[in-house]
Amino acid sequence: MNQLTDLTYDALLSPASAITHGLGPVADDWAAAQVWLRAIASRGRRNSPETVATYGYHLAKLRWFCENIHGVPPSRWTVQDVDAFYSFLADLPDEALCAQDPITGAFARPEDDGYTPFRTQPSKSSRSDIQRCIHAMFRAWREMGYVQINPMGLHGAGTVRKVNANRAVSIDLYDMVFQCMDEADKRTFTARQTDLRDRFIFIVLRELGLRASELIKADMSAFYRLSDPRDGKTYWVMLVREETAKGSKERKIPVPRSVMDALGTYRQAFGLSRLPEPGETIALVLSVRTNRSAATSTGRVIKDVQSRRYFQAWRPITTRHGLYHIVKGRLAAAAAFLDEVGDTARAEQIRQASPHWLRHTFAKAALLSGQDVRNVAAWLGHRDLSTTMVYTEQEALDLIRSTNSVAPGLLGDDI
């Protein structure tokens, strides 16, 4: 990373080191930020580990900006510094993007040259998330006496993300993704593994409405059997644990047969039994690459790939970006096919989709099939029913029906 020569040690030290403040002894602003982050994590069910980790990513981006671009630590910021940060986020310079391997596309790690916490240009909603996080930190710093002013006070805390029900993939486009996967070359062992894993990912996102973080943080034991004493049948359920669920809201989701079928063939391709067993700690989403540090029960490192495959020493995929890369790759292949046949409008739609679009796809499909909105809300893990109602157009329908009851004929039907 580039180091700014005009930054001095004094500039990085806490401005409040000579005065009393409630954060305790901190060496610099980044230590003060960690005190705030630990306080956030200690609030229990209000903030899941996933939320705390996301705040940590936002702070890493702030730090990179301060140390590599701007040269002013946050505790000395004014409104003008905030404006500079916003402008930076809105149009990242090339040097702010994390380096990638030209062959594999893998991003540099924190210890590698060329690493930055920015993998892509932040979207408008992502910039708003960063803004709310940093604003909350400044507000806490001010309450604890660490800074005298909140430099973001005039900018506000940012807008809360709203559900965009239009960001969904139609069923026919979903089928197009599977059609392109059917036609892809699968002559190698790795290609067959990748195909079955990716099918499982698309099916589980479509049928269970999971958030990306809930999928990649789960392990195989998230799936378990549950017997219903009323009908005497046994069903499969997926547990979304509070450590990974948004807002730490644990939920249990009934699993359709299509998901279990896809999970079974995917597991077998990776040398696992068809159905998961209680207590399995293997990650739910696996890489086709093996773990080079894997060892036998006696501690001997397994050196060759074939042996690591035999011992099922697969690397886990545990980052949202890893899942994003898989999903976007399959969507891009489907978009390319649509471009070839001249269907550019639908190609552009599917090219814009992301893992979270597939969650919206589930919500819309569930409600359109007649499922009760309360059940869908529970399935999605929504605390507020109004969040789920966004997918139903219920507010507009209520107004239409109310108007028709007092003024029949005023509104035109389909003309």
C-alpha positions in Angstrom: 0.0 0.0 0.0 1.1 3.6 -0.6 2.1 5.5 2.5 1.4 9.2 2.8 4.6 10.9 3.7 2.8 13.9 5.3 1.1 11.7 8.0 2.9 12.0 11.3 2.6 9.9 14.4 0.9 12.8 16.2 -1.7 13.0 13.5 -2.8 9.4 14.0 -2.9 9.7 17.8 -6.2 10.3 19.6 -7.0 14.0 19.9 -8.7 13.2 23.1 -5.6 11.5 24.7 -5.0 14.6 26.8 -8.6 14.8 28.1 -11.0 12.4 29.8 -13.3 10.4 27.6 -15.3 7.3 28.1 -13.6 5.0 25.6 -10.7 4.2 28.0 -7.0 4.1 26.9 -6.8 4.0 23.1 -3.7 4.5 21.0 -5.4 6.0 17.9 -8.7 6.4 16.1 -8.7 2.8 14.9 -8.4 1.5 18.4 -11.3 3.8 19.3 -13.3 2.3 16.4 -12.6 -1.2 17.8 -13.9 -0.2 21.2 -17.2 1.0 19.5 -17.3 -2.2 17.4 -16.9 -4.4 20.5 -19.8 -2.5 22.1 -21.9 -3.1 19.1 -21.1 -6.8 19.3 -22.0 -7.0 23.0 -25.6 -6.0 22.4 -26.5 -9.6 21.9 -29.5 -10.4 19.7 -29.7 -6.8 18.4 -26.7 -7.3 16.2 -25.7 -10.6 14.7 -22.0 -11.6 14.1 -22.7 -11.0 10.4 -23.8 -7.4 11.1 -20.7 -6.8 13.2 -18.5 -8.2 10.5 -20.1 -6.0 7.9 -19.4 -2.9 10.2 -15.8 -4.1 10.3 -15.6 -4.1 6.5 -17.0 -0.6 6.4 -14.4 0.6 8.9 -11.6 -1.0 6.9 -12.7 1.0 3.9 -12.7 4.2 6.0 -9.2 3.4 7.2 -7.9 2.7 3.8 -9.2 6.0 2.5 -7.7 7.9 5.5 -4.3 6.3 5.3 -3.9 6.0 1.5 -5.9 8.9 0.0 -6.9 11.6 2.3 -4.3 11.8 5.1 -6.6 13.1 7.8 -7.7 10.7 10.7 -11.5 10.7 11.3 -11.3 12.4 14.7 -10.1 15.5 13.0 -12.7 15.5 10.2 -14.9 18.4 9.3 -17.8 18.6 6.8 -15.3 19.0 4.0 -13.6 15.7 4.9 -16.9 14.0 4.8 -17.6 15.4 1.4 -14.2 14.1 0.2 -15.0 10.6 1.5 -18.4 10.6 -0.2 -16.8 11.7 -3.5 -14.2 9.0 -3.2 -16.9 6.3 -2.6 -18.9 7.5 -5.6 -16.0 7.3 -8.0 -13.2 5.0 -6.8 -9.8 5.6 -8.4 -8.2 2.5 -10.0 -5.7 2.2 -7.2 -8.5 1.7 -4.7 -9.7 -1.5 -6.2 -8.2 -4.8 -4.8 -5.7 -6.6 -7.1 -6.9 -9.8 -8.7 -5.0 -12.8 -10.1 -5.2 -12.5 -13.9 -5.8 -16.2 -14.3 -8.0 -17.4 -11.4 -9.6 -14.0 -10.6 -8.9 -14.5 -6.9 -8.5 -11.3 -5.0 -5.4 -10.3 -3.0 -5.5 -11.1 0.7 -4.8 -8.5 3.4 -1.2 -9.7 3.7 -0.6 -9.5 -0.1 0.6 -6.6 -2.2 -2.2 -4.8 -4.0 -4.8 -5.6 -1.3 -7.5 -3.1 -0.6 -10.9 -3.6 1.0 -12.7 -2.5 -2.2 -13.4 -5.3 -4.6 -15.9 -3.4 -6.7 -17.3 0.1 -7.0 -19.8 0.5 -4.2 -23.4 0.8 -5.4 -25.6 3.6 -4.1 -27.2 1.4 -1.5 -23.7 0.1 -0.4 -22.5 3.7 0.0 -25.6 4.4 2.1 -24.7 1.4 4.3 -21.2 2.7 4.8 -22.5 6.2 5.6 -24.9 4.9 8.3 -22.2 2.9 9.9 -19.6 5.7 10.1 -22.3 8.2 11.2 -23.2 5.8 14.1 -19.6 5.6 15.1 -19.1 9.4 15.1 -22.3 9.7 17.2 -21.0 7.2 19.7 -17.6 8.9 19.8 -19.3 12.2 20.6 -21.5 10.8 23.3 -18.4 9.3 25.0 -16.4 12.6 24.7 -13.9 11.3 22.2 -14.7 14.0 19.7 -16.5 17.3 20.2 -18.5 17.3 17.1 -20.0 14.8 14.7 -18.7 15.9 11.3 -21.5 14.0 9.5 -24.2 15.8 11.4 -25.2 17.9 8.4 -25.2 14.9 6.1 -27.5 12.7 8.2 -27.3 9.0 8.8 -28.0 7.9 5.2 -31.1 6.2 3.9 -32.2 2.8 4.9 -32.2 0.2 2.1 -35.7 -0.4 0.8 -36.9 -3.7 -0.8 -37.1 -3.3 -4.6 -39.6 -6.0 -5.5 -38.8 -5.5 -9.2 -35.4 -7.0 -8.7 -36.5 -10.6 -9.3 -35.8 -13.2 -11.9 -38.8 -14.6 -13.8 -39.2 -18.3 -13.8 -38.5 -18.6 -17.5 -35.2 -16.8 -17.1 -34.4 -19.0 -14.2 -35.0 -22.0 -16.4 -32.7 -20.4 -19.0 -29.8 -20.5 -16.5 -30.4 -24.2 -15.9 -30.6 -24.8 -19.7 -27.2 -23.1 -20.2 -25.8 -25.3 -17.4 -27.1 -28.4 -19.1 -25.3 -27.5 -22.4 -22.0 -26.5 -20.7 -19.0 -28.8 -21.1 -18.8 -31.3 -18.1 -16.2 -33.8 -19.3 -13.9 -33.3 -16.4 -14.5 -34.4 -12.8 -14.1 -30.8 -11.6 -16.6 -29.5 -14.1 -19.2 -32.1 -13.0 -18.6 -31.1 -9.4 -19.0 -27.4 -10.2 -22.2 -28.0 -12.1 -23.9 -29.9 -9.3 -22.8 -27.5 -6.7 -24.0 -24.5 -8.7 -27.3 -26.2 -9.4 -27.8 -26.7 -5.6 -27.0 -23.0 -5.0 -29.5 -21.7 -7.5 -32.2 -24.2 -6.3 -31.7 -23.5 -2.6 -31.8 -19.7 -3.1 -35.0 -20.0 -5.3 -36.8 -22.4 -3.0 -35.8 -21.2 0.5 -35.3 -17.5 0.0 -32.1 -17.4 2.0 -29.8 -14.3 2.3 -26.4 -14.9 0.8 -24.8 -14.6 4.2 -27.1 -17.3 5.6 -26.2 -19.7 2.9 -22.4 -19.3 3.0 -22.2 -19.3 6.8 -24.2 -22.5 7.1 -22.8 -26.0 7.5 -24.3 -29.3 6.3 -25.8 -30.0 9.7 -28.2 -27.1 9.2 -30.4 -29.6 7.4 -32.1 -32.0 9.8 -35.1 -34.4 10.0 -38.3 -33.4 11.9 -41.2 -35.8 12.5 -44.7 -34.6 12.7 -46.7 -36.6 15.3 -50.0 -35.5 13.6 -49.4 -37.2 10.3 -46.6 -39.5 11.3 -44.3 -38.3 8.5 -40.8 -37.1 8.6 -39.7 -33.9 6.9 -36.4 -32.0 6.3 -35.9 -28.6 7.8 -33.1 -26.1 7.5 -32.0 -24.2 10.6 -30.8 -20.7 10.0 -28.9 -20.1 13.2 -29.0 -16.8 15.1 -25.3 -16.3 14.6 -25.8 -16.0 10.8 -29.4 -14.6 10.6 -30.0 -10.9 10.1 -30.9 -9.4 13.5 -30.0 -12.7 15.2 -33.5 -14.0 14.4 -33.2 -17.8 14.3 -35.7 -19.6 12.0 -36.5 -23.1 10.8 -37.5 -23.5 7.2 -39.3 -26.5 5.7 -37.2 -27.9 2.8 -38.9 -28.9 -0.5 -37.9 -32.2 -2.1 -36.3 -30.4 -5.0 -33.7 -28.9 -2.6 -32.9 -32.2 -0.9 -32.5 -33.9 -4.3 -30.1 -31.2 -5.4 -28.3 -31.3 -2.1 -27.9 -35.1 -2.4 -26.4 -35.2 -5.8 -24.1 -32.3 -4.9 -22.9 -34.1 -1.8 -22.2 -37.3 -3.7 -20.1 -35.4 -6.2 -17.9 -34.3 -3.4 -17.6 -37.8 -1.9 -20.1 -37.3 0.9 -23.1 -39.5 1.8 -26.3 -38.5 0.0 -28.0 -37.0 3.1 -26.4 -35.0 5.8 -26.0 -36.4 9.3 -26.4 -34.6 12.7 -23.2 -32.9 13.8 -21.6 -32.5 10.4 -19.3 -29.5 10.5 -18.5 -29.4 6.7 -19.4 -26.1 5.1 -22.6 -26.1 3.1 -21.0 -24.4 0.1 -17.7 -26.1 -1.0 -15.0 -25.1 -3.4 -13.8 -27.7 -5.9 -10.3 -26.9 -4.7 -8.8 -28.8 -1.8 -7.3 -27.6 1.4 -3.5 -27.9 1.1 -3.0 -27.8 4.9 -5.3 -30.7 5.5 -3.9 -33.5 7.7 -4.8 -37.0 8.7 -6.0 -37.9 12.2 -2.3 -38.7 13.0 -1.3 -35.2 12.0 0.4 -36.1 8.7 -0.1 -33.4 6.0 -1.9 -34.8 3.0 0.3 -33.7 0.1 -1.4 -34.9 -3.1 -4.7 -33.6 -4.5 -6.2 -37.1 -5.1 -5.6 -38.0 -1.4 -7.2 -34.8 -0.3 -10.2 -35.5 -2.4 -10.4 -39.0 -0.9 -10.4 -37.5 2.6 -12.9 -34.9 1.5 -10.6 -32.0 2.4 -12.4 -29.4 0.4 -12.0 -25.7 0.9 -15.2 -24.0 2.1 -16.7 -20.9 0.4 -17.5 -18.7 3.3 -17.6 -15.2 1.8 -20.5 -13.4 0.1 -18.2 -12.4 -2.7 -17.3 -16.0 -3.4 -21.0 -16.8 -3.7 -21.6 -13.7 -5.8 -18.8 -14.8 -8.2 -20.5 -18.2 -8.7 -24.0 -16.8 -9.3 -22.9 -13.9 -11.5 -20.8 -16.3 -13.6 -23.8 -18.5 -14.3 -26.1 -15.5 -15.0 -23.5 -14.1 -17.4 -23.5 -17.3 -19.4 -27.3 -17.2 -19.7 -27.1 -13.5 -20.7 -24.5 -14.3 -23.4 -26.9 -17.0 -24.8 -29.8 -14.5 -24.9 -27.6 -12.0 -26.7 -26.7 -14.6 -29.3 -30.4 -15.2 -30.1 -31.2 -11.5 -30.2 -33.1 -11.2 -26.9 -31.0 -8.3 -25.6 -33.7 -6.9 -23.2 -33.9 -10.1 -21.2 -30.1 -10.6 -21.4 -29.7 -7.2 -19.7 -32.2 -8.1 -17.0 -30.5 -11.3 -16.1 -27.0 -9.7 -16.3 -28.1 -7.2 -13.6 -29.3 -10.0 -11.3 -27.4 -11.0 -8.1 -27.8 -13.5 -5.3 -30.2 -11.2 -3.5 -32.4 -10.9 -6.5 -33.0 -14.7 -6.1 -34.3 -14.0 -2.6 -36.8 -11.5 -4.1 -37.7 -14.2 -6.7 -38.6 -16.6 -4.0 -40.8 -14.0 -2.2 -42.7 -13.0 -5.2 -43.3 -16.6 -6.4 -44.4 -17.7 -2.9 -47.0 -14.9 -2.6 -48.2 -15.3 -6.2 -48.8 -19.0 -5.5 -51.2 -18.1 -2.8 -49.1 -18.6 0.3 -50.2 -16.6 3.4 -48.1 -13.4 3.8 -47.4 -14.2 7.4 -45.9 -17.6 6.5 -43.8 -16.0 3.8 -42.6 -13.4 6.3 -41.5 -16.1 8.7 -39.8 -18.0 5.9 -37.8 -14.9 4.9 -37.0 -13.9 8.5 -38.8 -10.6 8.3 -39.5 -8.9 11.6 -42.0 -6.5 10.2 -44.8 -7.8 8.0 -44.8 -4.6 6.1 -41.4 -5.6 4.6 -43.0 -8.7 3.1 -46.1 -6.8 2.0 -43.9 -4.8 -0.5 -44.0 -7.9 -2.8 -47.8 -8.0 -2.8 -48.9 -4.6 -4.2 -51.4 -4.8 -1.4 -51.5 -1.1 -0.7 -52.5 -0.3 -4.3 -55.1 -3.1 -4.4 -56.7 -1.8 -1.2 -57.0 1.7 -2.7 -58.5 0.3 -5.9 -61.1 -1.7 -4.0 -61.9 1.2 -1.7 -62.4 3.5 -4.6 -64.6 1.0 -6.5 -66.8 0.6 -3.4 -67.7 4.3 -3.3 -67.3 5.2 -7.0 -68.0 2.2 -9.2 -66.7 2.8 -12.7 -64.4 5.6 -11.8 -61.3 3.5 -12.3 -60.7 1.9 -15.7 -60.0 -1.7 -15.9 -57.6 -3.2 -18.5 -58.4 -1.3 -21.7 
